[in-house]
Amino acid sequence: QVQLVDSGGGLVQPGGSLRLSCAASGFFFRAYAMGWYRQAPGKERELVASIDDRGRTNYLDSVKGRATITRDDAEKMVYLQMDSLKVEDTAVYYCNRGTAANTFPGTYWGQGTQVTVSS
């Protein structure tokens, strides 16, 4: 069965960095676009970054220049490197597999990893 396992969150000071990881299994990974969503308390879940099966990327405007999404098809991993973190980046971050048409959101989600940016 499809499984996505998120990790790498934590507490970081403003200006710091984190790398989130998503380990995928149970499907033909290289054929699917992958994305990272986040949800802050009281807010809707939003798509932070995505990468398609050809490695093309898209980013939420508020993280452009500070976030980098990458994938390792051999290891079935997707990563989100977040730099120059801001307090407003605080949220639970979720990995998501795109649909068969490479749109988002797809059906499958990771369990989420908490990112807290605070001094």
N, C-alpha and C positions, 0 to 999 in steps of 0.2 A: 504494500500500500504506500501511497505517497506520504512522505514525512519530511518536514522541514524543522530543523532545530537551530534556534537563534542563540547566540552567545556574544559576550564581549562588552556588555553594558557596564555601567558603574558610576561612581561619583567622581566628577572632575571639576576643576576650577575653570572659571571663564578664561578663554584663550587657550585652553588645553586641547588635547586630541584623544580620540578613541577610534578603534577599529572594530566594527561589528562583523560577525561571521554568521553565515547560514549554511548548515550542512544539509544537503538534499539527498534523498534516496527514494527508490520505488518508482522511478519514471525515467524516461530517456532525457536526461538533463539538458544536453546540448541543443535540443530542439525547441526549448522554451525560453521566452523572455522571463527575466526575474526582476523583482522590484523590492524596494524597502519602503514601508509605510511607517508613519508615526502617529501616535494619538496622545495628546496632552489632556490633562484633566479638564472636563467641561467643553472639550473641543471635538470636532469631527476628525476621523482618521484621514490623513492626507498622504499622497504619494510623494515621497522625498526624492527618489531616484529610481531609474530603471535601466536595464541593459538588455538588448535583444539578443537573438541567437547569433547575430553577426558582430556583436560587440558594440553596437551603436548605443549611445547613452542619452538620457534626458534627466534634467534636474529641476526640482522646485526652485523658483526664482530666489527664494530667501536663503538657499544653501549653495547657489552657484558660486564657484570659486573657492568654496570651503569643503565640499564633499566630492568624493570620488568613488564610484561604484565600479567594481571589477568582478570578473568571474574566472574560475578555473574549471574548465569542462572535464579535465581528466580526474580531478578530485571531487567534482560535483559540489563545488563551493561557490558562494557569492559573498562578496565583502563590501562593506561601506566604511570608507575612511572619512572621518569627520575631523576637521581641523578648525582652529580659531573658534572653538565652541562658545556659544552664547547662552545666557540663562534661558532664553526663549526656545532653545533646542531641547530643553527638558521634556521628556515624553517616554512612553513605551514604544520601542521600535520593533516592527514586525517584518519578517521576510514573507514575500508572496510570490507564488508561481503565476505567471500570466496565463491567459486562456490559450486555446489552440490557435486562435487568430492573433496572438501576441498583443492582446489588449489587457487592460487592468480595470478592476481587480479580478484576479482569478479566484478559483474556489479554495485553494489550499494556502494555509497560513502557518507560520511558525508560532511558537508559544509566546513570543515577545521577550524583549530584554530591556530593562529599565536604564535609561540614561538620565542622570541628574547633573545639571551644571549649576554649581553653587560655590560661593566663596565661604 
